[in-house]
Amino acid sequence: MTKSKTIKVDYLARVEGEGALYIRYDDGGVHDVQLKIFEPPRFFEAFLRGRDYLEAPDITARICGICPVAYQMSALHAMEDALGLVPTPELRALRRLIYCGEWIESHVLHIAMLHAPDFLGYPSAVAMSKDHPQIVQRGLQLKKAGNAIVRLLGGREIHPINVRVGGFYHVPRAGELRPLVDELQRARDMAVDNTRWAASLPFPKFERSTHNPYEFVALSHPHEYPMNEGRIVSTRGLNISVADYDQHFTERHVEYTNALHSVLNQRGAYMVGPMARFNLNFDRLSPLVRQIAGEIGFPPFCVNPFQSIVVRSLEVLYAFDEALRILENYRRPEEPYLQCGPSEATGYAATEAPRGLLYHRYSLDREGKITDAKIVPPTSQNQKTIEEDLRSMIPQYLHLPEEKLRWQCEQAIRNYDPCISCSTHFLKLRLERGGNSRE
């Protein structure tokens, strides 16, 4: 009789938030995978009910200290959709600029501090920095440049306070932005080096079977790499307006986790995030980014999630390049924000957070009070896909010693840079062989 084995990690390091993973398998295959998110729900959707529509961007920014801009942008775009406000091109450019800053700081944190140790065999960035100080130092310098963008436009680096429905409370003069240019140009050169380094890492060989391929889902915009707006598209033909999101996606309660699983109706799991954006929008990246991708031999369509660190590095380079383009063409908006009174309506929006598609929906009454709110973060959308990755991956690595298999499972989860706190609105991994459990 084949003895059952179990992989269990009680607290997965180098992810944001708390949760657990349980996998039961034997030589015949994987029989159970449970991504157990045990961080308590924080009820942000309930907190929003009864609040004024103008409060939504500041309240939702508190959902995440790593990607507050994403929550602010999705909230204010949804409110503007409900109110019929269309930002001017100048305001839209500033929103794209602050989003560039968030992509940079979030991606670089993951690349240099959370994910790089997996590839180089270290338990933490601190341990890795003793032998590879240049990786951490470069990461800190790149993150500092991203922080500078968010601080200038948002008023501060964490939970920005200068963003509002209709625009910004204050918009900078050209002279205030000028000092950013030199810093971002230097950082863009470092981002090229960072991308070349990421491409040189040793990647585990992993690819889903042709019977269970990924369905990549992301925004798509006809003229730009998506950040703040676009239609929702997928590699299996999905092409819908954001307002139709609820007709195609369903959130399901799963007994073993405090986070809902989001699935595509009739099709199930899908992937959002950098790989999905990259695969669906490669031709909209800047010429420099496509050039560097070609030089490092990185294809325009990636299906190995372990190579997501390269995709993130390319997106960091894109964010610097795009930020410099916006600064070069900057025209100060005539007014810092557009004004509009409240109305009874429902608004929808989705933006591309660093970790992927972030959906918001709000209903307002005639006084502008929020009567209903729905927020679907990227990690909730990727949970089921992470579980399916582990189901597919483990049979390929059964020959590994127990500790190496555990490490491989943890690394596979960190491919997605999961933000567990966002998903509760992991991670625990346990390895068990027969009757003997090891924690």
Disulfide bonds with the S-S distance in Angstrom:
none
